[in-house]
């Protein structure tokens, strides 16, 4: 089954394979991609590195909230164990969001705040 034309740019993605402890993102870096955890996990630390904010395993999406809430990563993301992430570039996602009705855009931004 083929995706609808407006979503075709979003489903073009690739995999990122990481070793335990590799950095996925750092605070205040621009969110250029969101990730689906396929294997392993990502631990997200507070910007100070002193507190774990969340740990995400397989089938969890990382980055949508950061993308919608200003487009900058809010924490430090490290691979936990051998990790495989499916990478979705943010620019096609943002094109779809920006083409959505104003009410939908407001709802997404409120949910991400």
JOTA-V229653 format. One record per backbone hydrogen bond with DSSP energy under -0.5 kcal/mol. NH is the residue of the N-H (numbers start at 0). CO is the residue of the C=O. Records with the same first field share a line. If there is no record, write none. Layout:
BEGIN
NH = CO / CO
END
This chain:
BEGIN
6 = 3
7 = 3 / 4
9 = 6
10 = 6
11 = 7
12 = 10
13 = 86
15 = 84
17 = 15 / 82
20 = 78
21 = 18
23 = 76
24 = 76
27 = 72
28 = 25
30 = 70
31 = 29
33 = 87
34 = 61
35 = 85
36 = 34 / 59
37 = 35 / 83
38 = 83
40 = 79
41 = 55
42 = 77
43 = 41 / 53
44 = 42 / 75
45 = 50
48 = 45
52 = 43 / 50
53 = 43
55 = 41
58 = 36
59 = 56
61 = 34
66 = 62
67 = 63
68 = 64
70 = 65
71 = 65
72 = 28
75 = 44
76 = 24 / 74
77 = 42 / 75
78 = 21
79 = 40
80 = 78
82 = 17
83 = 38
84 = 15
85 = 35
86 = 13 / 84
87 = 33
89 = 31
92 = 88
93 = 89
94 = 90
95 = 91
96 = 92
97 = 93
98 = 94
99 = 95 / 96
103 = 100
104 = 100
105 = 101
106 = 102
107 = 103
108 = 104
109 = 105
110 = 106
111 = 107
112 = 108 / 109
END
